[in-house]
Amino acid sequence: MPVTIATESVLSDNGRALIEASEAALLAVYPPEECFSFSAEELATKSTQFLVARRAGAPVGCVALVDQGRYGEVKRLYVDPGQRGRGIGRALMEELEGAARDIGLGLLRLETGAALAAAVQLYRRMGYADCAPFGGYPDIASNLFMQKRIGILLREDYRLAQLSRA
């Protein structure tokens, strides 16, 4: 059965349920003080695109793209445990990368946990590499910071062009 991916409201019942499931999955691995996830309300901004994967109409996964200006931040990649191993996480990330390119973002960053082995493996297979801490996240042993260039940094180039004209 094919999976469809579309932008949806994070504040919908399905959006909230996916965020809650994502949070529960994180808290099963990390103590609350080591979880740096965004709530549905924190993701409900004009600078965030929330993507939902559906199979047979039922929500089975999600990911959020937060436009941070000079880069996009990947938040809340989650796939229902019963649906894992079917390429849904990769499909969500590919859709997110396309959405980032569409709005002129050439760099994606994410903060994840080293203990989330399947997620880290997916990110590495997709070309994400370790990077320095960013975004005010604490540099603690459980954190892993990654990034991937996905195109030309249009926004950064535009700002530099504006500065050189001044």
C-alpha positions, 0 to 999 in steps of 0.5 A: 500500500503506497504512502502519501506525504503532505503538509498538515496542521501540527495542531490537528488531532492527528498532528498532536497524536504524532507529536505525543507518540514522538515524545513518548518514544524519546522519553523511553530512551532519554530522561526529560532533561536530555530531550530537546523536542518541540511541542505542537504549539512550538511547531505551529508557526509560519516558519514551520512546515509539518509533513505527515506520512499516511498509509491507507489514510492513517497517519504513520509518521511525521517530520517538521522543517523549521526555517531558521533563516540561514538553515532549516532545522529538522525536528520530530522525525517519527515513524510508528513502530509498526511501520518502521523498516518500510522506507517511510522515514527516508521518504519523509526526509526526502520530502523535507529536503525538497521543501527546504530547497523550494524555499531557498534553504541550502543547508539542513541541520538536526540535533538527535541522540546518539542512542537513536541508532536507526535514526542516526543510521538513516541520516548518515545514509542520506549524507548528513555528517557530524557538525558543531553544536548549534541553535543553543542546544547543550553540548552534552554526551547524549547529543549528536549534531548533524548537517547536510548541504542540499543546494546553493545557499541562496539566502546567505548569498542574497544577504552578502550581496545586499551587504556589499551594496551598502 
